[in-house]
Amino acid sequence: MTFNPFNEKPKKMESIIMNWNMLAPKPYNKDEVDPYTRVRCILMNGTEYEAVWSKHHFNRHADNNDVRREVALIRRSEQQQQKLISALKPADENLLETTMGYEQLAVDLTAILAQRAKDKHVKEALNFALLEDFDHLYRYANLLETDMGEHAEKYVGDYTEIMPGRPTIAHHRHPYDSIKNPIDNKIADPISKCDVMIITAAEQQTMNYYMNLGAFYKNQMGRELYAEIGMVEEQHVSQYGSLIDPNASMCEDMLMHEYVECYLYYSMLNDETDKNIKQIWEMLFEQELAHLHQAVKMIRTYEKKDWSDVIPDGNFPKLISFHENKEYVRSVLGRTVTLTADREKYIDISKLSKTANFYKYQNKVNAKPKEEAGHVVIEQHIDRFGEDYRVQDKEHPVKALRSRTEDNFTIGRQA
């Protein structure tokens, strides 16, 4: 069944402004919520953050105050949406508990998008970062048991395995190696255009969360782990953001943002299992339709284009539905764990030149690899419990990562 949001009749912008009571919804119960409901809330919070900041960027590059006022009206509504979604997180869910949701989102959303990717370069980028977010989940899960005595499956359910991916210490690459070739919106398939924006916003949300809240962690070990993984998330945002077409005009970019938001809310609405939150997705989808049609008016008025000039087929792609991706993650892990990045391409570490920027950067940030936070957190867990923390359905697909009593900090980093 197809759905084209451009064919819908939207509400008027002034009618969707929310009052304070509407911005204070009932939060989910952290002990009862389905893990994917938490994931959906994180995804849409990040989507709205991106929506708000892309319009601030628009505001700073527009010289017509009528344009800026129209952008401000949509932006204010999206600020309200973000505040509402953020309030769905309960006050008793702490920083590390929420982090389990962030990394589960990174793993399963990336795997879902990678499996449907039609553009070879987009698929490569998704698969590459997938193994890194998968490893982050493992490092944080070990910190969770060490510091809180909690098991990560309480938060991720049985949807996502927890075991080493490409070790976090191997993620630190020279900034030049995060820049990839962008898609061209004029010829790119609809899924690629949507997905590079979706994943950039999601990873940006994670980067911002760790960047702003990591320093509030209760001990030095945790602070150092958040700092390290936060730096990797910055690399991921650089990588994914570089895939977005840089030649789109500001109005084209805004129209694409609104279309993606409509698509995501419609996906969340159809995927949600929590009745209370499902109603919220429905309301926000209706609001987003108003934003989309306002963007259509703007591109017609100020750039003399129609929506079909930017999105030729307005029908939504197949909706996003969260589900376990264990076998896919295992297959990517088994095939590509030793890859690193070298400018626009991905290359096996064994084939990388010894003079490559990767090694120069690694020798700076990881001069003493045994002191790297991602490694230390596993070693501390092993010292305390006798082995690392994992949730595996079967044997790890990579022989070098099967040991439960020793953390491997060379694979993917040394030839």
C-alpha positions as CSV (number, residue, x, y, z in Angstrom):
1,M,0.0,0.0,0.0
2,T,1.5,3.3,-1.1
3,F,1.2,6.6,0.8
4,N,2.0,10.0,-0.7
5,P,2.0,12.8,2.0
6,F,1.8,15.5,-0.7
7,N,-1.7,14.3,-1.6
8,E,-2.9,14.8,2.0
9,K,-4.8,17.9,3.3
10,P,-2.7,19.4,6.2
11,K,-3.8,21.3,9.2
12,K,-3.1,25.0,9.4
13,M,0.2,25.8,11.0
14,E,-1.3,28.0,13.7
15,S,-3.6,25.2,14.8
16,I,-0.8,22.8,15.7
17,I,0.9,24.9,18.3
18,M,0.9,23.0,21.6
19,N,0.4,24.2,25.2
20,W,2.5,23.3,28.2
21,N,0.3,20.4,29.2
22,M,0.8,18.8,25.8
23,L,4.6,19.1,26.3
24,A,4.5,17.1,29.5
25,P,3.3,13.6,28.4
26,K,3.3,10.5,30.5
27,P,6.8,8.9,30.3
28,Y,7.3,5.3,29.5
29,N,8.1,2.9,32.4
30,K,11.8,2.0,32.1
31,D,11.2,-1.4,33.6
32,E,8.3,-2.4,31.4
33,V,8.8,-0.6,28.1
34,D,9.6,-2.6,25.0
35,P,13.2,-1.9,24.0
36,Y,12.2,-0.8,20.6
37,T,9.7,1.8,22.0
38,R,12.7,3.4,23.7
39,V,14.7,3.2,20.5
40,R,11.9,4.9,18.5
41,C,11.8,7.7,21.1
42,I,15.5,8.3,20.7
43,L,15.3,8.2,16.9
44,M,12.6,10.8,16.7
45,N,14.2,13.0,19.4
46,G,17.3,13.0,17.2
47,T,15.3,13.6,14.1
48,E,13.7,16.7,15.6
49,Y,17.1,17.9,16.9
50,E,18.4,17.8,13.3
51,A,15.2,19.5,12.0
52,V,15.7,22.4,14.4
53,W,19.4,22.9,13.8
54,S,19.1,22.6,10.0
55,K,16.6,25.5,10.1
56,H,18.9,27.6,12.3
57,H,21.5,27.0,9.6
58,F,18.9,28.1,7.0
59,N,18.2,31.2,9.1
60,R,21.8,32.2,9.2
61,H,22.2,32.0,5.4
62,A,19.0,33.6,4.3
63,D,18.8,37.4,3.6
64,N,15.1,37.7,3.2
65,N,13.2,38.2,6.5
66,D,10.0,36.9,5.1
67,V,11.7,33.6,4.4
68,R,13.3,33.6,7.9
69,R,9.9,34.2,9.5
70,E,8.4,31.2,7.7
71,V,11.3,29.0,8.7
72,A,11.0,30.3,12.3
73,L,7.4,29.3,12.4
74,I,8.1,25.7,11.4
75,R,11.2,25.6,13.6
76,R,9.3,26.7,16.7
77,S,6.8,23.8,16.1
78,E,9.7,21.4,15.8
79,Q,11.2,22.7,19.0
80,Q,7.9,21.8,20.7
81,Q,7.9,18.3,19.1
82,Q,11.5,17.7,20.4
83,K,10.6,18.8,23.9
84,L,7.5,16.5,23.9
85,I,9.5,13.5,22.7
86,S,12.4,14.2,25.1
87,A,9.9,14.2,28.0
88,L,8.9,10.6,27.2
89,K,12.1,9.5,28.9
90,P,11.4,8.9,32.6
91,A,13.3,10.8,35.2
92,D,14.5,7.6,36.9
93,E,16.3,6.3,33.7
94,N,19.9,7.2,34.2
95,L,22.6,8.2,31.8
96,L,24.0,4.7,31.3
97,E,20.6,3.0,31.1
98,T,19.5,5.5,28.3
99,T,22.9,4.8,26.6
100,M,21.8,1.2,26.1
101,G,19.0,2.5,24.0
102,Y,21.2,4.8,22.0
103,E,23.6,2.0,21.0
104,Q,20.8,-0.5,20.3
105,L,19.3,2.1,18.0
106,A,22.6,2.6,16.3
107,V,23.0,-1.1,15.7
108,D,19.6,-2.1,14.6
109,L,18.7,1.1,12.6
110,T,22.1,0.9,10.8
111,A,21.5,-2.8,10.0
112,I,18.0,-2.2,8.7
113,L,19.1,0.6,6.4
114,A,22.2,-1.3,5.2
115,Q,20.1,-4.3,4.2
116,R,17.8,-2.2,2.0
117,A,20.5,0.1,0.7
118,K,20.6,0.3,-3.1
119,D,23.6,2.6,-3.4
120,K,26.9,0.7,-3.1
121,H,28.8,3.5,-1.3
122,V,25.9,4.1,1.1
123,K,25.8,0.4,2.0
124,E,29.5,0.3,2.5
125,A,29.4,3.3,4.9
126,L,26.5,1.8,6.9
127,N,28.2,-1.6,7.2
128,F,31.5,0.0,8.2
129,A,30.1,2.0,11.1
130,L,27.7,-0.8,12.1
131,L,30.5,-2.8,13.6
132,E,31.7,0.1,15.5
133,D,28.4,0.9,17.2
134,F,28.0,-2.8,17.9
135,D,31.3,-2.7,19.8
136,H,30.3,0.4,21.7
137,L,27.2,-1.4,23.0
138,Y,29.5,-4.2,24.2
139,R,31.8,-1.7,26.0
140,Y,28.9,0.2,27.7
141,A,27.3,-3.1,28.7
142,N,30.4,-4.2,30.5
143,L,30.5,-0.8,32.3
144,L,26.8,-1.3,33.2
145,E,27.4,-4.5,35.0
146,T,30.6,-3.3,36.7
147,D,29.1,0.0,38.0
148,M,25.5,-0.9,38.5
149,G,25.3,-4.7,38.7
150,E,22.7,-4.6,35.9
151,H,22.6,-6.8,32.8
152,A,22.2,-5.0,29.5
153,E,19.6,-7.5,28.2
154,K,17.2,-5.8,30.7
155,Y,17.3,-2.8,28.3
156,V,17.8,-4.3,24.9
157,G,15.8,-7.5,25.4
158,D,16.7,-10.5,23.2
159,Y,16.6,-8.4,20.0
160,T,20.4,-7.5,20.0
161,E,23.4,-9.6,20.8
162,I,26.2,-8.1,22.9
163,M,29.7,-9.1,22.1
164,P,32.8,-7.4,20.6
165,G,32.7,-5.8,17.2
166,R,35.6,-4.0,15.6
167,P,37.3,-3.0,18.8
168,T,36.7,0.6,19.7
169,I,40.5,1.3,19.9
170,A,40.6,0.7,16.1
171,H,38.0,3.3,15.4
172,H,40.2,6.3,15.8
173,R,41.1,7.5,12.3
174,H,42.5,10.7,10.8
175,P,39.8,13.2,10.1
176,Y,40.6,13.0,6.4
177,D,39.4,9.4,6.4
178,S,35.8,10.3,7.4
179,I,35.0,12.2,4.3
180,K,33.2,10.2,1.5
181,N,31.7,11.0,-1.8
182,P,28.1,12.5,-1.6
183,I,25.1,11.2,-3.4
184,D,23.6,13.3,-6.2
185,N,19.9,13.9,-5.4
186,K,19.1,14.3,-9.1
187,I,19.9,10.7,-9.8
188,A,19.9,9.0,-6.4
189,D,17.2,6.5,-5.6
190,P,14.6,7.6,-3.0
191,I,15.8,5.3,-0.3
192,S,19.3,6.6,-0.5
193,K,18.2,10.2,-0.2
194,C,16.1,9.4,2.8
195,D,18.5,7.1,4.6
196,V,21.6,9.3,4.5
197,M,19.5,12.0,6.2
198,I,18.0,9.5,8.7
199,I,21.3,8.0,9.8
200,T,23.1,11.3,10.0
201,A,20.5,12.7,12.3
202,A,20.5,9.5,14.5
203,E,24.3,9.5,14.8
204,Q,24.4,13.2,15.5
205,Q,21.9,12.7,18.3
206,T,24.3,10.2,19.9
207,M,27.3,12.4,19.4
208,N,25.5,15.3,21.1
209,Y,24.3,13.1,24.0
210,Y,27.8,11.8,24.8
211,M,29.4,15.2,24.1
212,N,27.1,17.0,26.6
213,L,26.3,14.4,29.2
214,G,29.3,12.1,29.3
215,A,31.2,14.4,31.7
216,F,28.3,14.0,34.2
217,Y,29.0,10.3,34.6
218,K,29.7,9.3,38.2
219,N,33.2,8.1,37.9
220,Q,36.4,8.7,35.9
221,M,36.3,5.4,34.1
222,G,32.9,6.1,32.7
223,R,33.8,9.7,31.8
224,E,36.7,8.5,29.8
225,L,34.7,5.9,28.0
226,Y,32.0,8.5,27.0
227,A,34.7,10.9,25.8
228,E,36.3,8.2,23.7
229,I,33.1,6.8,22.1
230,G,31.9,10.4,21.7
231,M,34.9,11.1,19.5
232,V,34.0,8.1,17.4
233,E,30.4,9.3,17.0
234,E,31.8,12.6,15.7
235,Q,33.6,10.6,13.0
236,H,30.4,8.8,12.1
237,V,28.5,12.1,11.8
238,S,31.3,13.3,9.5
239,Q,31.1,10.2,7.4
240,Y,27.4,10.1,7.1
241,G,27.0,13.8,6.7
242,S,29.5,13.8,3.8
243,L,27.1,11.4,1.9
244,I,24.3,14.0,1.8
245,D,24.1,16.0,-1.5
246,P,25.8,19.4,-0.7
247,N,24.4,21.0,-3.8
248,A,20.7,21.1,-2.7
249,S,19.4,24.6,-2.2
250,M,18.2,25.6,1.3
251,C,14.5,25.2,0.3
252,E,15.2,21.9,-1.3
253,D,17.0,20.7,1.8
254,M,14.2,21.8,4.0
255,L,11.6,20.1,1.8
256,M,13.6,16.9,2.0
257,H,13.9,17.2,5.8
258,E,10.2,17.6,6.2
259,Y,9.5,14.7,3.9
260,V,11.9,12.4,5.9
261,E,10.2,13.5,9.1
262,C,6.8,12.6,7.8
263,Y,8.1,9.3,6.6
264,L,9.6,8.5,10.0
265,Y,6.6,9.5,12.0
266,Y,4.4,7.4,9.7
267,S,6.8,4.5,10.2
268,M,6.8,4.9,14.0
269,L,3.0,5.1,14.0
270,N,2.7,1.9,12.1
271,D,5.4,0.1,14.2
272,E,4.6,1.2,17.7
273,T,3.3,-1.2,20.3
274,D,2.7,1.2,23.2
275,K,-0.8,2.6,22.8
276,N,0.0,5.9,24.6
277,I,3.0,6.6,22.5
278,K,1.3,5.5,19.3
279,Q,-1.2,8.3,19.8
280,I,1.7,10.7,20.1
281,W,3.3,9.6,16.9
282,E,-0.1,10.0,15.2
283,M,-0.4,13.6,16.5
284,L,3.1,14.5,15.5
285,F,2.7,13.0,12.0
286,E,-0.3,15.3,11.5
287,Q,1.8,18.2,12.6
288,E,4.6,17.2,10.3
289,L,2.2,17.1,7.3
290,A,1.6,20.8,8.0
291,H,5.3,21.5,8.0
292,L,5.8,19.6,4.8
293,H,3.1,21.5,3.0
294,Q,4.4,24.8,4.3
295,A,7.8,23.8,2.8
296,V,6.1,23.1,-0.5
297,K,4.6,26.6,-0.5
298,M,8.0,28.1,0.3
299,I,9.8,26.3,-2.6
300,R,7.1,27.3,-5.0
301,T,7.2,31.0,-3.8
302,Y,10.9,31.5,-3.5
303,E,12.5,29.1,-5.9
304,K,9.7,28.6,-8.4
305,K,9.9,24.8,-8.1
306,D,7.4,22.2,-7.2
307,W,7.9,19.3,-4.7
308,S,8.1,16.9,-7.6
309,D,11.3,18.6,-8.8
310,V,13.0,17.5,-5.6
311,I,11.1,14.2,-4.8
312,P,9.8,12.9,-8.2
313,D,7.9,10.0,-6.6
314,G,6.3,11.3,-3.4
315,N,5.2,7.8,-2.3
316,F,6.9,6.7,0.9
317,P,9.5,4.0,0.6
318,K,8.9,0.8,2.5
319,L,8.3,1.8,6.1
320,I,10.9,1.3,8.8
321,S,10.0,-1.4,11.2
322,F,12.4,-2.4,14.0
323,H,13.3,-6.0,14.3
324,E,16.3,-8.1,15.4
325,N,19.2,-8.2,12.9
326,K,21.5,-10.7,14.6
327,E,22.5,-12.8,11.6
328,Y,23.1,-9.8,9.4
329,V,25.4,-8.2,12.0
330,R,27.2,-11.5,12.4
331,S,27.7,-11.8,8.6
332,V,29.1,-8.3,8.4
333,L,31.3,-8.9,11.4
334,G,32.8,-12.1,10.0
335,R,33.5,-10.5,6.6
336,T,34.7,-7.0,7.5
337,V,36.0,-6.7,11.0
338,T,39.5,-6.0,9.8
339,L,38.5,-3.0,7.5
340,T,39.6,0.5,8.2
341,A,39.0,3.7,6.2
342,D,41.5,5.4,3.8
343,R,40.1,8.7,2.4
344,E,37.0,7.8,0.3
345,K,37.5,4.0,0.4
346,Y,37.5,1.2,2.9
347,I,40.5,-1.1,3.0
348,D,41.7,-4.2,5.0
349,I,44.2,-3.1,7.6
350,S,46.7,-5.6,6.2
351,K,46.7,-3.7,2.9
352,L,47.0,-0.2,4.3
353,S,50.3,1.6,3.8
354,K,52.4,2.0,6.9
355,T,52.7,5.7,6.1
356,A,48.9,6.1,6.0
357,N,47.3,8.8,8.1
358,F,45.5,6.2,10.1
359,Y,48.8,5.1,11.7
360,K,49.9,8.7,12.3
361,Y,46.7,9.4,14.1
362,Q,46.6,6.1,16.1
363,N,50.2,6.8,17.3
364,K,49.0,10.1,18.7
365,V,45.7,9.2,20.4
366,N,46.6,5.6,21.3
367,A,50.3,6.0,22.2
368,K,49.6,3.7,25.2
369,P,46.9,1.3,23.9
370,K,46.6,-0.5,27.2
371,E,45.4,2.7,28.8
372,E,42.6,3.3,26.2
373,A,39.2,3.5,28.1
374,G,37.4,1.0,25.9
375,H,40.1,-1.6,26.7
376,V,40.4,-0.8,30.4
377,V,36.6,-1.1,31.0
378,I,36.8,-4.7,29.7
379,E,39.9,-5.5,31.7
380,Q,38.3,-4.1,34.8
381,H,35.2,-6.3,34.2
382,I,37.4,-9.4,33.7
383,D,39.3,-8.6,36.9
384,R,36.1,-8.4,38.9
385,F,34.0,-11.1,37.4
386,G,36.5,-13.5,35.8
387,E,35.3,-12.8,32.2
388,D,33.7,-10.1,30.1
389,Y,30.0,-9.6,29.8
390,R,28.3,-10.9,26.7
391,V,24.9,-12.0,25.4
392,Q,25.5,-14.4,22.5
393,D,23.2,-16.8,20.8
394,K,26.2,-18.9,19.6
395,E,29.9,-18.7,19.1
396,H,31.4,-15.4,18.0
397,P,31.9,-15.4,14.2
398,V,35.5,-14.0,14.6
399,K,38.0,-16.4,16.2
400,A,40.2,-13.6,17.4
401,L,37.3,-12.2,19.4
402,R,36.1,-15.3,21.1
403,S,38.2,-15.1,24.3
404,R,36.1,-14.1,27.4
405,T,39.2,-13.5,29.5
406,E,41.3,-11.2,27.3
407,D,40.4,-8.1,25.4
408,N,41.8,-8.0,21.8
409,F,43.0,-4.5,21.0
410,T,44.9,-5.2,17.8
411,I,42.3,-6.6,15.3
412,G,41.4,-3.9,12.8
413,R,44.2,-1.8,14.1
414,Q,47.4,-3.7,13.3
415,A,48.2,-5.7,10.3
